[in-house]
Amino acid sequence: MMDDNKQLAQRIDGAIQSASQEVTNLRSELSATSRRLAELGAHDSGSMLETLQHNHNGRTAARRVE
C-alpha cells in the first residue's frame, strides 16, 4: 500500500512538472507573439492593412482598417 502511494505520488509529481514546463513554453511563445505584434503595429503606424484576395475575375482588393 505504501509503495502504491509512493508510485502514485511520483506519477502526479511528474505530471505536474510536465504541465509546468508546458506552461513555461506557452508563456514564452505568447511573449514572442506579443513582441511580434507590437513590432508589426509600430511598423504599420497604428493601423492594419488587410488584403483580401479574390480569384473571381482575377482581381485583388485591399482596404485599410483603422
PyMOL Python script that loads the backbone (N, CA, C, O; Angstrom):
from pymol import cmd

cmd.read_pdbstr("""\
ATOM      1  N   MET A   1       0.811  -1.187   0.000  1.00  0.00           N
ATOM      2  CA  MET A   1       0.000   0.000   0.000  1.00  0.00           C
ATOM      3  C   MET A   1       0.868   1.269   0.000  1.00  0.00           C
ATOM      4  O   MET A   1       0.586   2.226  -0.722  1.00  0.00           O
ATOM      5  N   MET A   2       1.905   1.258   0.806  1.00  0.00           N
ATOM      6  CA  MET A   2       2.811   2.392   0.888  1.00  0.00           C
ATOM      7  C   MET A   2       3.518   2.602  -0.444  1.00  0.00           C
ATOM      8  O   MET A   2       3.684   3.739  -0.885  1.00  0.00           O
ATOM      9  N   ASP A   3       3.936   1.515  -1.088  1.00  0.00           N
ATOM     10  CA  ASP A   3       4.603   1.613  -2.389  1.00  0.00           C
ATOM     11  C   ASP A   3       3.651   2.147  -3.456  1.00  0.00           C
ATOM     12  O   ASP A   3       4.056   2.929  -4.316  1.00  0.00           O
ATOM     13  N   ASP A   4       2.392   1.728  -3.401  1.00  0.00           N
ATOM     14  CA  ASP A   4       1.394   2.226  -4.356  1.00  0.00           C
ATOM     15  C   ASP A   4       1.235   3.740  -4.231  1.00  0.00           C
ATOM     16  O   ASP A   4       1.180   4.457  -5.230  1.00  0.00           O
ATOM     17  N   ASN A   5       1.163   4.207  -2.994  1.00  0.00           N
ATOM     18  CA  ASN A   5       1.029   5.652  -2.767  1.00  0.00           C
ATOM     19  C   ASN A   5       2.262   6.407  -3.254  1.00  0.00           C
ATOM     20  O   ASN A   5       2.158   7.498  -3.814  1.00  0.00           O
ATOM     21  N   LYS A   6       3.428   5.811  -3.032  1.00  0.00           N
ATOM     22  CA  LYS A   6       4.675   6.442  -3.463  1.00  0.00           C
ATOM     23  C   LYS A   6       4.731   6.522  -4.992  1.00  0.00           C
ATOM     24  O   LYS A   6       5.128   7.547  -5.546  1.00  0.00           O
ATOM     25  N   GLN A   7       4.338   5.453  -5.667  1.00  0.00           N
ATOM     26  CA  GLN A   7       4.332   5.452  -7.128  1.00  0.00           C
ATOM     27  C   GLN A   7       3.319   6.470  -7.666  1.00  0.00           C
ATOM     28  O   GLN A   7       3.591   7.184  -8.631  1.00  0.00           O
ATOM     29  N   LEU A   8       2.163   6.520  -7.032  1.00  0.00           N
ATOM     30  CA  LEU A   8       1.142   7.486  -7.446  1.00  0.00           C
ATOM     31  C   LEU A   8       1.658   8.912  -7.264  1.00  0.00           C
ATOM     32  O   LEU A   8       1.480   9.760  -8.138  1.00  0.00           O
ATOM     33  N   ALA A   9       2.287   9.164  -6.146  1.00  0.00           N
ATOM     34  CA  ALA A   9       2.842  10.491  -5.876  1.00  0.00           C
ATOM     35  C   ALA A   9       3.901  10.856  -6.909  1.00  0.00           C
ATOM     36  O   ALA A   9       3.959  12.003  -7.352  1.00  0.00           O
ATOM     37  N   GLN A  10       4.737   9.901  -7.297  1.00  0.00           N
ATOM     38  CA  GLN A  10       5.765  10.155  -8.303  1.00  0.00           C
ATOM     39  C   GLN A  10       5.147  10.458  -9.666  1.00  0.00           C
ATOM     40  O   GLN A  10       5.614  11.338 -10.388  1.00  0.00           O
ATOM     41  N   ARG A  11       4.084   9.714 -10.011  1.00  0.00           N
ATOM     42  CA  ARG A  11       3.398   9.962 -11.284  1.00  0.00           C
ATOM     43  C   ARG A  11       2.747  11.347 -11.287  1.00  0.00           C
ATOM     44  O   ARG A  11       2.812  12.075 -12.277  1.00  0.00           O
ATOM     45  N   ILE A  12       2.119  11.696 -10.163  1.00  0.00           N
ATOM     46  CA  ILE A  12       1.490  13.017 -10.048  1.00  0.00           C
ATOM     47  C   ILE A  12       2.545  14.110 -10.141  1.00  0.00           C
ATOM     48  O   ILE A  12       2.354  15.113 -10.829  1.00  0.00           O
ATOM     49  N   ASP A  13       3.660  13.909  -9.445  1.00  0.00           N
ATOM     50  CA  ASP A  13       4.751  14.887  -9.479  1.00  0.00           C
ATOM     51  C   ASP A  13       5.285  15.054 -10.902  1.00  0.00           C
ATOM     52  O   ASP A  13       5.546  16.174 -11.340  1.00  0.00           O
ATOM     53  N   GLY A  14       5.444  13.959 -11.610  1.00  0.00           N
ATOM     54  CA  GLY A  14       5.909  14.023 -12.997  1.00  0.00           C
ATOM     55  C   GLY A  14       4.924  14.758 -13.884  1.00  0.00           C
ATOM     56  O   GLY A  14       5.324  15.550 -14.737  1.00  0.00           O
ATOM     57  N   ALA A  15       3.643  14.503 -13.690  1.00  0.00           N
ATOM     58  CA  ALA A  15       2.612  15.182 -14.478  1.00  0.00           C
ATOM     59  C   ALA A  15       2.611  16.682 -14.189  1.00  0.00           C
ATOM     60  O   ALA A  15       2.442  17.494 -15.097  1.00  0.00           O
ATOM     61  N   ILE A  16       2.801  17.041 -12.927  1.00  0.00           N
ATOM     62  CA  ILE A  16       2.847  18.455 -12.549  1.00  0.00           C
ATOM     63  C   ILE A  16       4.062  19.128 -13.186  1.00  0.00           C
ATOM     64  O   ILE A  16       3.960  20.241 -13.701  1.00  0.00           O
ATOM     65  N   GLN A  17       5.204  18.455 -13.149  1.00  0.00           N
ATOM     66  CA  GLN A  17       6.405  19.019 -13.760  1.00  0.00           C
ATOM     67  C   GLN A  17       6.237  19.181 -15.270  1.00  0.00           C
ATOM     68  O   GLN A  17       6.675  20.182 -15.837  1.00  0.00           O
ATOM     69  N   SER A  18       5.611  18.212 -15.919  1.00  0.00           N
ATOM     70  CA  SER A  18       5.363  18.304 -17.362  1.00  0.00           C
ATOM     71  C   SER A  18       4.429  19.469 -17.680  1.00  0.00           C
ATOM     72  O   SER A  18       4.660  20.231 -18.619  1.00  0.00           O
ATOM     73  N   ALA A  19       3.377  19.592 -16.885  1.00  0.00           N
ATOM     74  CA  ALA A  19       2.424  20.683 -17.095  1.00  0.00           C
ATOM     75  C   ALA A  19       3.094  22.033 -16.860  1.00  0.00           C
ATOM     76  O   ALA A  19       2.842  22.989 -17.593  1.00  0.00           O
ATOM     77  N   SER A  20       3.935  22.111 -15.852  1.00  0.00           N
ATOM     78  CA  SER A  20       4.655  23.347 -15.565  1.00  0.00           C
ATOM     79  C   SER A  20       5.572  23.727 -16.722  1.00  0.00           C
ATOM     80  O   SER A  20       5.656  24.899 -17.089  1.00  0.00           O
ATOM     81  N   GLN A  21       6.249  22.759 -17.288  1.00  0.00           N
ATOM     82  CA  GLN A  21       7.128  23.026 -18.435  1.00  0.00           C
ATOM     83  C   GLN A  21       6.319  23.488 -19.642  1.00  0.00           C
ATOM     84  O   GLN A  21       6.739  24.387 -20.370  1.00  0.00           O
ATOM     85  N   GLU A  22       5.169  22.877 -19.849  1.00  0.00           N
ATOM     86  CA  GLU A  22       4.299  23.278 -20.958  1.00  0.00           C
ATOM     87  C   GLU A  22       3.809  24.711 -20.772  1.00  0.00           C
ATOM     88  O   GLU A  22       3.754  25.479 -21.733  1.00  0.00           O
ATOM     89  N   VAL A  23       3.451  25.073 -19.539  1.00  0.00           N
ATOM     90  CA  VAL A  23       3.030  26.446 -19.252  1.00  0.00           C
ATOM     91  C   VAL A  23       4.169  27.417 -19.546  1.00  0.00           C
ATOM     92  O   VAL A  23       3.949  28.475 -20.135  1.00  0.00           O
ATOM     93  N   THR A  24       5.367  27.065 -19.141  1.00  0.00           N
ATOM     94  CA  THR A  24       6.538  27.903 -19.409  1.00  0.00           C
ATOM     95  C   THR A  24       6.735  28.085 -20.914  1.00  0.00           C
ATOM     96  O   THR A  24       6.984  29.194 -21.384  1.00  0.00           O
ATOM     97  N   ASN A  25       6.622  26.992 -21.661  1.00  0.00           N
ATOM     98  CA  ASN A  25       6.772  27.070 -23.112  1.00  0.00           C
ATOM     99  C   ASN A  25       5.696  27.941 -23.747  1.00  0.00           C
ATOM    100  O   ASN A  25       5.984  28.742 -24.636  1.00  0.00           O
ATOM    101  N   LEU A  26       4.457  27.785 -23.290  1.00  0.00           N
ATOM    102  CA  LEU A  26       3.355  28.579 -23.839  1.00  0.00           C
ATOM    103  C   LEU A  26       3.517  30.061 -23.505  1.00  0.00           C
ATOM    104  O   LEU A  26       3.216  30.923 -24.330  1.00  0.00           O
ATOM    105  N   ARG A  27       3.993  30.354 -22.293  1.00  0.00           N
ATOM    106  CA  ARG A  27       4.229  31.758 -21.930  1.00  0.00           C
ATOM    107  C   ARG A  27       5.306  32.372 -22.811  1.00  0.00           C
ATOM    108  O   ARG A  27       5.193  33.522 -23.234  1.00  0.00           O
ATOM    109  N   SER A  28       6.336  31.611 -23.081  1.00  0.00           N
ATOM    110  CA  SER A  28       7.410  32.088 -23.941  1.00  0.00           C
ATOM    111  C   SER A  28       6.897  32.350 -25.357  1.00  0.00           C
ATOM    112  O   SER A  28       7.217  33.368 -25.971  1.00  0.00           O
ATOM    113  N   GLU A  29       6.106  31.424 -25.852  1.00  0.00           N
ATOM    114  CA  GLU A  29       5.525  31.582 -27.188  1.00  0.00           C
ATOM    115  C   GLU A  29       4.589  32.791 -27.245  1.00  0.00           C
ATOM    116  O   GLU A  29       4.599  33.541 -28.221  1.00  0.00           O
ATOM    117  N   LEU A  30       3.792  32.976 -26.212  1.00  0.00           N
ATOM    118  CA  LEU A  30       2.881  34.116 -26.146  1.00  0.00           C
ATOM    119  C   LEU A  30       3.657  35.430 -26.092  1.00  0.00           C
ATOM    120  O   LEU A  30       3.275  36.411 -26.731  1.00  0.00           O
ATOM    121  N   SER A  31       4.731  35.444 -25.336  1.00  0.00           N
ATOM    122  CA  SER A  31       5.557  36.633 -25.235  1.00  0.00           C
ATOM    123  C   SER A  31       6.180  36.981 -26.594  1.00  0.00           C
ATOM    124  O   SER A  31       6.196  38.144 -26.997  1.00  0.00           O
ATOM    125  N   ALA A  32       6.684  35.973 -27.286  1.00  0.00           N
ATOM    126  CA  ALA A  32       7.267  36.198 -28.612  1.00  0.00           C
ATOM    127  C   ALA A  32       6.214  36.702 -29.594  1.00  0.00           C
ATOM    128  O   ALA A  32       6.490  37.578 -30.413  1.00  0.00           O
ATOM    129  N   THR A  33       5.020  36.152 -29.510  1.00  0.00           N
ATOM    130  CA  THR A  33       3.926  36.586 -30.388  1.00  0.00           C
ATOM    131  C   THR A  33       3.538  38.026 -30.076  1.00  0.00           C
ATOM    132  O   THR A  33       3.301  38.815 -30.991  1.00  0.00           O
ATOM    133  N   SER A  34       3.473  38.372 -28.806  1.00  0.00           N
ATOM    134  CA  SER A  34       3.137  39.738 -28.408  1.00  0.00           C
ATOM    135  C   SER A  34       4.182  40.730 -28.907  1.00  0.00           C
ATOM    136  O   SER A  34       3.846  41.814 -29.382  1.00  0.00           O
ATOM    137  N   ARG A  35       5.461  40.346 -28.795  1.00  0.00           N
ATOM    138  CA  ARG A  35       6.525  41.218 -29.302  1.00  0.00           C
ATOM    139  C   ARG A  35       6.393  41.423 -30.805  1.00  0.00           C
ATOM    140  O   ARG A  35       6.540  42.537 -31.307  1.00  0.00           O
ATOM    141  N   ARG A  36       6.115  40.341 -31.512  1.00  0.00           N
ATOM    142  CA  ARG A  36       5.975  40.422 -32.964  1.00  0.00           C
ATOM    143  C   ARG A  36       4.790  41.299 -33.357  1.00  0.00           C
ATOM    144  O   ARG A  36       4.890  42.096 -34.289  1.00  0.00           O
ATOM    145  N   LEU A  37       3.673  41.158 -32.654  1.00  0.00           N
ATOM    146  CA  LEU A  37       2.511  42.005 -32.928  1.00  0.00           C
ATOM    147  C   LEU A  37       2.823  43.469 -32.649  1.00  0.00           C
ATOM    148  O   LEU A  37       2.401  44.349 -33.399  1.00  0.00           O
ATOM    149  N   ALA A  38       3.560  43.734 -31.574  1.00  0.00           N
ATOM    150  CA  ALA A  38       3.950  45.106 -31.259  1.00  0.00           C
ATOM    151  C   ALA A  38       4.848  45.673 -32.364  1.00  0.00           C
ATOM    152  O   ALA A  38       4.701  46.832 -32.751  1.00  0.00           O
ATOM    153  N   GLU A  39       5.767  44.861 -32.865  1.00  0.00           N
ATOM    154  CA  GLU A  39       6.634  45.298 -33.962  1.00  0.00           C
ATOM    155  C   GLU A  39       5.813  45.615 -35.202  1.00  0.00           C
ATOM    156  O   GLU A  39       6.035  46.634 -35.858  1.00  0.00           O
ATOM    157  N   LEU A  40       4.884  44.757 -35.517  1.00  0.00           N
ATOM    158  CA  LEU A  40       4.043  44.973 -36.688  1.00  0.00           C
ATOM    159  C   LEU A  40       3.177  46.215 -36.518  1.00  0.00           C
ATOM    160  O   LEU A  40       2.987  46.984 -37.460  1.00  0.00           O
ATOM    161  N   GLY A  41       2.659  46.400 -35.319  1.00  0.00           N
ATOM    162  CA  GLY A  41       1.842  47.578 -35.043  1.00  0.00           C
ATOM    163  C   GLY A  41       2.640  48.860 -35.160  1.00  0.00           C
ATOM    164  O   GLY A  41       2.146  49.849 -35.702  1.00  0.00           O
ATOM    165  N   ALA A  42       3.866  48.861 -34.663  1.00  0.00           N
ATOM    166  CA  ALA A  42       4.732  50.034 -34.752  1.00  0.00           C
ATOM    167  C   ALA A  42       5.118  50.289 -36.200  1.00  0.00           C
ATOM    168  O   ALA A  42       5.188  51.436 -36.643  1.00  0.00           O
ATOM    169  N   HIS A  43       5.363  49.231 -36.918  1.00  0.00           N
ATOM    170  CA  HIS A  43       5.757  49.353 -38.326  1.00  0.00           C
ATOM    171  C   HIS A  43       4.618  49.914 -39.162  1.00  0.00           C
ATOM    172  O   HIS A  43       4.850  50.636 -40.132  1.00  0.00           O
ATOM    173  N   ASP A  44       3.407  49.589 -38.792  1.00  0.00           N
ATOM    174  CA  ASP A  44       2.242  49.980 -39.583  1.00  0.00           C
ATOM    175  C   ASP A  44       1.609  51.269 -39.057  1.00  0.00           C
ATOM    176  O   ASP A  44       0.503  51.611 -39.475  1.00  0.00           O
ATOM    177  N   SER A  45       2.268  51.985 -38.167  1.00  0.00           N
ATOM    178  CA  SER A  45       1.802  53.267 -37.627  1.00  0.00           C
ATOM    179  C   SER A  45       0.409  53.195 -37.015  1.00  0.00           C
ATOM    180  O   SER A  45      -0.381  54.128 -37.157  1.00  0.00           O
ATOM    181  N   GLY A  46       0.104  52.101 -36.339  1.00  0.00           N
ATOM    182  CA  GLY A  46      -1.142  52.001 -35.606  1.00  0.00           C
ATOM    183  C   GLY A  46      -2.328  51.532 -36.416  1.00  0.00           C
ATOM    184  O   GLY A  46      -3.420  51.409 -35.860  1.00  0.00           O
ATOM    185  N   SER A  47      -2.176  51.266 -37.681  1.00  0.00           N
ATOM    186  CA  SER A  47      -3.297  50.737 -38.456  1.00  0.00           C
ATOM    187  C   SER A  47      -2.863  49.458 -39.142  1.00  0.00           C
ATOM    188  O   SER A  47      -1.670  49.194 -39.296  1.00  0.00           O
ATOM    189  N   MET A  48      -3.821  48.683 -39.542  1.00  0.00           N
ATOM    190  CA  MET A  48      -3.514  47.411 -40.187  1.00  0.00           C
ATOM    191  C   MET A  48      -3.996  47.451 -41.625  1.00  0.00           C
ATOM    192  O   MET A  48      -5.074  47.966 -41.923  1.00  0.00           O
ATOM    193  N   LEU A  49      -3.190  46.907 -42.498  1.00  0.00           N
ATOM    194  CA  LEU A  49      -3.591  46.784 -43.892  1.00  0.00           C
ATOM    195  C   LEU A  49      -4.110  45.377 -44.099  1.00  0.00           C
ATOM    196  O   LEU A  49      -3.372  44.402 -43.952  1.00  0.00           O
ATOM    197  N   GLU A  50      -5.379  45.277 -44.438  1.00  0.00           N
ATOM    198  CA  GLU A  50      -5.984  43.969 -44.648  1.00  0.00           C
ATOM    199  C   GLU A  50      -6.095  43.746 -46.154  1.00  0.00           C
ATOM    200  O   GLU A  50      -6.740  44.519 -46.862  1.00  0.00           O
ATOM    201  N   THR A  51      -5.463  42.688 -46.627  1.00  0.00           N
ATOM    202  CA  THR A  51      -5.510  42.385 -48.049  1.00  0.00           C
ATOM    203  C   THR A  51      -6.451  41.230 -48.289  1.00  0.00           C
ATOM    204  O   THR A  51      -6.305  40.154 -47.708  1.00  0.00           O
ATOM    205  N   LEU A  52      -7.405  41.464 -49.140  1.00  0.00           N
ATOM    206  CA  LEU A  52      -8.364  40.428 -49.490  1.00  0.00           C
ATOM    207  C   LEU A  52      -8.105  40.029 -50.936  1.00  0.00           C
ATOM    208  O   LEU A  52      -8.167  40.859 -51.843  1.00  0.00           O
ATOM    209  N   GLN A  53      -7.821  38.784 -51.134  1.00  0.00           N
ATOM    210  CA  GLN A  53      -7.582  38.317 -52.484  1.00  0.00           C
ATOM    211  C   GLN A  53      -8.785  37.550 -52.971  1.00  0.00           C
ATOM    212  O   GLN A  53      -9.312  36.675 -52.284  1.00  0.00           O
ATOM    213  N   HIS A  54      -9.204  37.891 -54.156  1.00  0.00           N
ATOM    214  CA  HIS A  54     -10.346  37.217 -54.763  1.00  0.00           C
ATOM    215  C   HIS A  54      -9.903  36.643 -56.101  1.00  0.00           C
ATOM    216  O   HIS A  54      -9.350  37.353 -56.941  1.00  0.00           O
ATOM    217  N   ASN A  55     -10.141  35.405 -56.282  1.00  0.00           N
ATOM    218  CA  ASN A  55      -9.821  34.784 -57.560  1.00  0.00           C
ATOM    219  C   ASN A  55     -10.897  35.092 -58.597  1.00  0.00           C
ATOM    220  O   ASN A  55     -10.692  34.930 -59.800  1.00  0.00           O
ATOM    221  N   HIS A  56     -12.031  35.534 -58.105  1.00  0.00           N
ATOM    222  CA  HIS A  56     -13.121  35.883 -59.013  1.00  0.00           C
ATOM    223  C   HIS A  56     -12.698  37.078 -59.865  1.00  0.00           C
ATOM    224  O   HIS A  56     -12.377  38.134 -59.321  1.00  0.00           O
ATOM    225  N   ASN A  57     -12.692  36.936 -61.128  1.00  0.00           N
ATOM    226  CA  ASN A  57     -12.285  37.955 -62.094  1.00  0.00           C
ATOM    227  C   ASN A  57     -10.802  38.296 -61.996  1.00  0.00           C
ATOM    228  O   ASN A  57     -10.346  39.261 -62.609  1.00  0.00           O
ATOM    229  N   GLY A  58     -10.060  37.527 -61.244  1.00  0.00           N
ATOM    230  CA  GLY A  58      -8.611  37.736 -61.141  1.00  0.00           C
ATOM    231  C   GLY A  58      -8.208  39.038 -60.494  1.00  0.00           C
ATOM    232  O   GLY A  58      -7.122  39.549 -60.767  1.00  0.00           O
ATOM    233  N   ARG A  59      -9.068  39.598 -59.629  1.00  0.00           N
ATOM    234  CA  ARG A  59      -8.768  40.873 -59.002  1.00  0.00           C
ATOM    235  C   ARG A  59      -8.293  40.683 -57.573  1.00  0.00           C
ATOM    236  O   ARG A  59      -8.661  39.722 -56.897  1.00  0.00           O
ATOM    237  N   THR A  60      -7.469  41.620 -57.131  1.00  0.00           N
ATOM    238  CA  THR A  60      -7.045  41.667 -55.735  1.00  0.00           C
ATOM    239  C   THR A  60      -7.517  42.993 -55.167  1.00  0.00           C
ATOM    240  O   THR A  60      -7.278  44.047 -55.756  1.00  0.00           O
ATOM    241  N   ALA A  61      -8.173  42.942 -54.048  1.00  0.00           N
ATOM    242  CA  ALA A  61      -8.670  44.158 -53.404  1.00  0.00           C
ATOM    243  C   ALA A  61      -7.966  44.315 -52.070  1.00  0.00           C
ATOM    244  O   ALA A  61      -7.697  43.336 -51.374  1.00  0.00           O
ATOM    245  N   ALA A  62      -7.670  45.563 -51.720  1.00  0.00           N
ATOM    246  CA  ALA A  62      -7.054  45.852 -50.424  1.00  0.00           C
ATOM    247  C   ALA A  62      -7.824  46.980 -49.781  1.00  0.00           C
ATOM    248  O   ALA A  62      -8.295  47.892 -50.460  1.00  0.00           O
ATOM    249  N   ARG A  63      -7.950  46.915 -48.472  1.00  0.00           N
ATOM    250  CA  ARG A  63      -8.593  48.007 -47.758  1.00  0.00           C
ATOM    251  C   ARG A  63      -7.848  48.239 -46.459  1.00  0.00           C
ATOM    252  O   ARG A  63      -7.308  47.306 -45.865  1.00  0.00           O
ATOM    253  N   ARG A  64      -7.823  49.469 -46.028  1.00  0.00           N
ATOM    254  CA  ARG A  64      -7.148  49.834 -44.784  1.00  0.00           C
ATOM    255  C   ARG A  64      -8.176  49.828 -43.666  1.00  0.00           C
ATOM    256  O   ARG A  64      -9.247  50.424 -43.782  1.00  0.00           O
ATOM    257  N   VAL A  65      -7.834  49.145 -42.583  1.00  0.00           N
ATOM    258  CA  VAL A  65      -8.703  49.082 -41.416  1.00  0.00           C
ATOM    259  C   VAL A  65      -8.043  49.863 -40.311  1.00  0.00           C
ATOM    260  O   VAL A  65      -6.898  49.587 -39.954  1.00  0.00           O
ATOM    261  N   GLU A  66      -8.750  50.846 -39.755  1.00  0.00           N
ATOM    262  CA  GLU A  66      -8.159  51.672 -38.690  1.00  0.00           C
ATOM    263  C   GLU A  66      -8.981  51.622 -37.448  1.00  0.00           C
ATOM    264  O   GLU A  66      -8.634  52.257 -36.452  1.00  0.00           O
TER     265      GLU A  66
END
""", "prot")
cmd.dss("prot")
cmd.show_as("cartoon", "prot")
cmd.util.cbc("prot")
cmd.orient("prot")
